[in-house]
Each structure stands twice: as structure tokens, then as C-alpha cells.
Amino acid sequence: MKFSTRKVDDIVIIDVDGKILLGDGDVEIKEAVDGLLEQGQKKILLNLGKVPYMDSAGLGELIRCFTALRKSGGHFKLLSPNPRIKDLLNITKLLNVFDSYDSEQAAIASFPK
């Protein structure tokens, strides 16, 4: 799994490329989000457009990131989850918890100013 970060206005976008699995991806996302929180970044968009698969550890990490940002007054949203990940979110009843967008422009516009 590889990832990179970029900024659009005051929103940090984390572009993920690869599977998010126990020990491969989940730790990297945790460290990236925790580091951004320490820097005062409170608006994070996780781009899942190139993530073909996520296991329960990856899902758990998304929940942890969402909770950490929510507790700090921030926002954590998902961009471009594929049908398999949407199904996983739906089965676990988390589809209604996460704000999820298919368009980067729509996702960016959804963050409060």
C-alpha cells in the first residue's frame, strides 16, 4: 500500500493506492491521520479510488480516524470507495456513519468553511 497527501484549501486529501489490511496499510493510515491532527489539520478526505480491498482491520482504522477527528472537532470523509468497499460499509451499517462521495469536487464542497 502506498499513499500521498495533498492540500486543497484547508482540506488534506490522502490518496491511497493498494489494499488496506491488517499490518499493511492500517498502520500507515493511522500514523498519517495522527500526524495531521498533531499539525492542527481538522479536515481530512481519504481517497479510496485506488483501494481494491479492505479487511476488518482497515475498516476499524477508518472508524478510529473518524472518531479521533470528531473528538477534535474535525471532519473525516471518504472519496470514491469502490462497490466492494461500499458493500462492506453497508453490511456493517457504517454507510450512514461516513460521509462518502464519488466526486472530489462534491467532497471538498461538503466541508464546512
LUMGU-597494 format. One record per atom (N, C-alpha, C, CB): x negated, y negated, z negated; residue number from 1. Coordinates in steps of 0.1 Angstrom, whole numbers. Glycine has a CB too. Layout:
! residues N
(r (X,Y,Z),NUM)
...
END
This chain:
! residues 113
(r (-8,12,0),1)
(r (0,0,0),1)
(r (-9,-12,0),1)
(r (10,0,-12),1)
(r (-5,-22,8),2)
(r (-12,-35,9),2)
(r (-2,-46,7),2)
(r (-20,-37,22),2)
(r (-7,-57,2),3)
(r (2,-69,1),3)
(r (-5,-81,2),3)
(r (11,-68,-12),3)
(r (2,-92,6),4)
(r (-4,-105,6),4)
(r (6,-115,1),4)
(r (-9,-109,21),4)
(r (2,-126,-3),5)
(r (11,-137,-8),5)
(r (10,-149,0),5)
(r (9,-140,-23),5)
(r (20,-156,2),6)
(r (21,-169,8),6)
(r (31,-178,2),6)
(r (23,-168,24),6)
(r (30,-191,4),7)
(r (39,-200,-2),7)
(r (47,-208,9),7)
(r (32,-210,-11),7)
(r (60,-209,6),8)
(r (69,-218,14),8)
(r (75,-227,4),8)
(r (80,-209,22),8)
(r (72,-240,4),9)
(r (76,-250,-6),9)
(r (71,-245,-20),9)
(r (92,-252,-6),9)
(r (81,-243,-29),10)
(r (77,-238,-42),10)
(r (80,-223,-44),10)
(r (83,-246,-53),10)
(r (82,-216,-33),11)
(r (86,-202,-34),11)
(r (74,-193,-29),11)
(r (98,-199,-25),11)
(r (70,-183,-37),12)
(r (59,-174,-34),12)
(r (66,-162,-27),12)
(r (51,-171,-46),12)
(r (61,-159,-16),13)
(r (66,-147,-9),13)
(r (55,-136,-9),13)
(r (70,-150,6),13)
(r (58,-125,-14),14)
(r (49,-113,-15),14)
(r (53,-104,-4),14)
(r (49,-106,-29),14)
(r (44,-103,6),15)
(r (46,-94,18),15)
(r (40,-80,15),15)
(r (41,-100,31),15)
(r (48,-70,14),16)
(r (44,-57,10),16)
(r (43,-48,23),16)
(r (53,-50,-1),16)
(r (33,-40,24),17)
(r (31,-31,36),17)
(r (27,-18,31),17)
(r (21,-37,46),17)
(r (37,-8,31),18)
(r (34,5,26),18)
(r (44,10,16),18)
(r (20,6,21),18)
(r (43,22,12),19)
(r (52,28,2),19)
(r (49,22,-12),19)
(r (50,43,2),19)
(r (59,21,-20),20)
(r (58,17,-34),20)
(r (61,29,-42),20)
(r (68,5,-38),20)
(r (50,35,-48),21)
(r (51,48,-55),21)
(r (45,47,-69),21)
(r (45,59,-47),21)
(r (47,56,-77),22)
(r (40,57,-90),22)
(r (25,58,-87),22)
(r (45,70,-98),22)
(r (18,48,-93),23)
(r (4,48,-91),23)
(r (-2,42,-78),23)
(r (-2,61,-93),23)
(r (7,39,-69),24)
(r (3,34,-56),24)
(r (13,23,-52),24)
(r (2,45,-45),24)
(r (11,11,-56),25)
(r (20,0,-53),25)
(r (27,-6,-65),25)
(r (30,5,-43),25)
(r (31,3,-74),26)
(r (39,-3,-85),26)
(r (30,-11,-94),26)
(r (45,8,-93),26)
(r (18,-7,-96),27)
(r (8,-14,-105),27)
(r (4,-27,-98),27)
(r (-4,-6,-108),27)
(r (2,-27,-85),28)
(r (-3,-39,-78),28)
(r (8,-49,-78),28)
(r (-6,-35,-63),28)
(r (21,-45,-76),29)
(r (32,-55,-77),29)
(r (33,-61,-91),29)
(r (45,-48,-73),29)
(r (32,-53,-101),30)
(r (32,-57,-115),30)
(r (21,-68,-117),30)
(r (30,-46,-125),30)
(r (9,-65,-113),31)
(r (-2,-74,-115),31)
(r (0,-87,-108),31)
(r (-15,-68,-112),31)
(r (5,-86,-95),32)
(r (7,-98,-87),32)
(r (18,-107,-93),32)
(r (12,-94,-73),32)
(r (29,-101,-97),33)
(r (40,-109,-103),33)
(r (36,-115,-116),33)
(r (53,-100,-105),33)
(r (29,-107,-125),34)
(r (25,-112,-138),34)
(r (15,-124,-136),34)
(r (18,-101,-146),34)
(r (6,-122,-126),35)
(r (-3,-133,-123),35)
(r (4,-146,-119),35)
(r (-14,-128,-113),35)
(r (14,-144,-110),36)
(r (21,-156,-105),36)
(r (29,-163,-117),36)
(r (31,-152,-94),36)
(r (34,-154,-126),37)
(r (41,-160,-137),37)
(r (32,-168,-146),37)
(r (48,-149,-146),37)
(r (20,-163,-148),38)
(r (10,-170,-156),38)
(r (6,-183,-150),38)
(r (-3,-161,-158),38)
(r (6,-184,-137),39)
(r (3,-196,-130),39)
(r (15,-206,-129),39)
(r (-1,-193,-115),39)
(r (26,-202,-135),40)
(r (38,-210,-136),40)
(r (47,-209,-124),40)
(r (34,-224,-137),40)
(r (45,-199,-115),41)
(r (54,-197,-104),41)
(r (67,-190,-109),41)
(r (47,-188,-93),41)
(r (78,-196,-106),42)
(r (91,-190,-111),42)
(r (100,-186,-100),42)
(r (97,-200,-120),42)
(r (96,-187,-87),43)
(r (105,-184,-76),43)
(r (97,-174,-67),43)
(r (109,-196,-68),43)
(r (101,-161,-68),44)
(r (93,-151,-61),44)
(r (103,-143,-52),44)
(r (86,-141,-70),44)
(r (99,-142,-39),45)
(r (106,-134,-29),45)
(r (97,-122,-25),45)
(r (110,-143,-17),45)
(r (102,-110,-27),46)
(r (95,-98,-24),46)
(r (100,-93,-10),46)
(r (97,-87,-35),46)
(r (91,-94,0),47)
(r (94,-90,13),47)
(r (91,-75,15),47)
(r (85,-98,24),47)
(r (102,-67,16),48)
(r (101,-52,17),48)
(r (103,-48,32),48)
(r (112,-46,9),48)
(r (101,-57,41),49)
(r (103,-53,55),49)
(r (94,-42,61),49)
(r (101,-65,64),49)
(r (83,-41,55),50)
(r (73,-30,59),50)
(r (72,-19,48),50)
(r (60,-36,63),50)
(r (82,-18,40),51)
(r (81,-7,30),51)
(r (91,4,34),51)
(r (86,-13,16),51)
(r (85,15,39),52)
(r (94,26,44),52)
(r (100,35,33),52)
(r (85,35,52),52)
(r (94,34,21),53)
(r (99,43,10),53)
(r (95,37,-4),53)
(r (93,57,12),53)
(r (104,40,-13),54)
(r (101,36,-27),54)
(r (106,47,-36),54)
(r (108,22,-31),54)
(r (98,51,-46),55)
(r (103,61,-56),55)
(r (108,54,-68),55)
(r (92,70,-60),55)
(r (112,62,-78),56)
(r (118,56,-91),56)
(r (108,47,-98),56)
(r (122,67,-100),56)
(r (95,49,-97),57)
(r (85,40,-104),57)
(r (86,27,-97),57)
(r (71,46,-103),57)
(r (86,27,-84),58)
(r (87,14,-76),58)
(r (100,7,-80),58)
(r (87,17,-61),58)
(r (111,14,-81),59)
(r (124,8,-84),59)
(r (123,2,-99),59)
(r (135,18,-83),59)
(r (117,10,-108),60)
(r (115,5,-121),60)
(r (107,-8,-122),60)
(r (108,16,-130),60)
(r (97,-9,-113),61)
(r (89,-21,-113),61)
(r (96,-33,-108),61)
(r (76,-19,-104),61)
(r (105,-31,-98),62)
(r (114,-42,-93),62)
(r (123,-47,-105),62)
(r (123,-37,-81),62)
(r (128,-38,-112),63)
(r (137,-41,-124),63)
(r (128,-49,-134),63)
(r (143,-29,-130),63)
(r (116,-44,-137),64)
(r (108,-51,-146),64)
(r (104,-66,-142),64)
(r (95,-44,-149),64)
(r (101,-67,-129),65)
(r (98,-80,-123),65)
(r (110,-89,-124),65)
(r (93,-79,-109),65)
(r (122,-84,-121),66)
(r (134,-92,-121),66)
(r (137,-97,-136),66)
(r (146,-83,-116),66)
(r (135,-88,-145),67)
(r (137,-91,-159),67)
(r (127,-101,-164),67)
(r (137,-78,-168),67)
(r (115,-100,-161),68)
(r (104,-109,-165),68)
(r (107,-123,-160),68)
(r (90,-104,-161),68)
(r (110,-124,-147),69)
(r (113,-137,-141),69)
(r (126,-143,-147),69)
(r (115,-136,-126),69)
(r (136,-135,-149),70)
(r (148,-140,-155),70)
(r (146,-146,-169),70)
(r (159,-129,-156),70)
(r (138,-138,-177),71)
(r (135,-143,-191),71)
(r (127,-156,-191),71)
(r (127,-132,-198),71)
(r (119,-158,-181),72)
(r (111,-171,-180),72)
(r (119,-182,-173),72)
(r (98,-168,-173),72)
(r (131,-179,-169),73)
(r (139,-190,-162),73)
(r (137,-190,-147),73)
(r (136,-203,-168),73)
(r (131,-179,-142),74)
(r (128,-179,-128),74)
(r (137,-170,-120),74)
(r (114,-173,-126),74)
(r (134,-168,-107),75)
(r (142,-161,-98),75)
(r (134,-151,-90),75)
(r (150,-170,-88),75)
(r (139,-139,-89),76)
(r (132,-128,-82),76)
(r (142,-122,-72),76)
(r (127,-117,-91),76)
(r (139,-123,-59),77)
(r (148,-119,-48),77)
(r (141,-109,-39),77)
(r (154,-131,-41),77)
(r (149,-102,-31),78)
(r (144,-92,-22),78)
(r (147,-96,-8),78)
(r (150,-78,-25),78)
(r (137,-94,1),79)
(r (139,-97,15),79)
(r (137,-84,24),79)
(r (128,-108,20),79)
(r (146,-82,33),80)
(r (145,-71,43),80)
(r (143,-57,38),80)
(r (134,-74,52),80)
(r (151,-53,27),81)
(r (150,-39,24),81)
(r (156,-30,35),81)
(r (157,-36,10),81)
(r (150,-19,38),82)
(r (155,-10,49),82)
(r (167,-3,44),82)
(r (144,-1,54),82)
(r (174,4,53),83)
(r (186,11,48),83)
(r (184,22,37),83)
(r (192,19,60),83)
(r (172,28,37),84)
(r (169,38,27),84)
(r (168,31,13),84)
(r (156,45,31),84)
(r (161,20,13),85)
(r (160,13,0),85)
(r (173,7,-4),85)
(r (149,2,1),85)
(r (181,2,5),86)
(r (194,-3,2),86)
(r (203,8,-4),86)
(r (201,-9,14),86)
(r (202,20,2),87)
(r (209,32,-4),87)
(r (205,35,-18),87)
(r (207,44,5),87)
(r (192,34,-20),88)
(r (186,37,-34),88)
(r (192,26,-44),88)
(r (171,36,-34),88)
(r (192,14,-39),89)
(r (198,3,-48),89)
(r (213,5,-50),89)
(r (195,-11,-42),89)
(r (220,10,-40),90)
(r (234,12,-41),90)
(r (237,24,-50),90)
(r (240,15,-27),90)
(r (230,35,-49),91)
(r (232,47,-57),91)
(r (229,44,-72),91)
(r (223,58,-53),91)
(r (219,35,-74),92)
(r (216,32,-88),92)
(r (224,20,-94),92)
(r (201,29,-89),92)
(r (233,15,-86),93)
(r (242,4,-89),93)
(r (234,-9,-91),93)
(r (249,7,-102),93)
(r (222,-10,-85),94)
(r (214,-22,-86),94)
(r (215,-32,-74),94)
(r (199,-18,-87),94)
(r (223,-28,-64),95)
(r (225,-36,-52),95)
(r (232,-49,-56),95)
(r (234,-29,-42),95)
(r (240,-49,-67),96)
(r (247,-61,-71),96)
(r (238,-69,-81),96)
(r (260,-57,-78),96)
(r (228,-63,-86),97)
(r (219,-70,-96),97)
(r (209,-79,-88),97)
(r (211,-60,-104),97)
(r (203,-73,-78),98)
(r (193,-81,-70),98)
(r (199,-89,-59),98)
(r (183,-71,-64),98)
(r (195,-101,-57),99)
(r (198,-109,-45),99)
(r (190,-104,-34),99)
(r (197,-124,-48),99)
(r (196,-99,-23),100)
(r (189,-93,-12),100)
(r (193,-100,1),100)
(r (191,-78,-12),100)
(r (183,-103,9),101)
(r (186,-110,22),101)
(r (179,-103,33),101)
(r (181,-124,21),101)
(r (185,-104,45),102)
(r (179,-98,57),102)
(r (171,-109,65),102)
(r (190,-93,66),102)
(r (173,-122,62),103)
(r (167,-133,68),103)
(r (158,-141,58),103)
(r (177,-142,75),103)
(r (146,-143,62),104)
(r (137,-151,53),104)
(r (143,-165,51),104)
(r (123,-152,59),104)
(r (148,-171,62),105)
(r (154,-185,61),105)
(r (165,-185,51),105)
(r (159,-190,74),105)
(r (174,-175,51),106)
(r (185,-174,42),106)
(r (181,-172,28),106)
(r (195,-163,46),106)
(r (170,-163,26),107)
(r (165,-161,13),107)
(r (159,-174,7),107)
(r (154,-150,13),107)
(r (151,-181,15),108)
(r (145,-193,10),108)
(r (156,-203,6),108)
(r (135,-199,20),108)
(r (166,-204,15),109)
(r (176,-214,12),109)
(r (185,-211,0),109)
(r (186,-215,24),109)
(r (184,-198,-5),110)
(r (192,-194,-16),110)
(r (186,-198,-30),110)
(r (194,-179,-16),110)
(r (173,-201,-30),111)
(r (167,-205,-42),111)
(r (171,-219,-46),111)
(r (151,-205,-41),111)
(r (173,-221,-59),112)
(r (177,-235,-64),112)
(r (166,-245,-61),112)
(r (181,-235,-79),112)
(r (169,-257,-58),113)
(r (159,-267,-55),113)
(r (153,-273,-68),113)
(r (165,-279,-47),113)
END
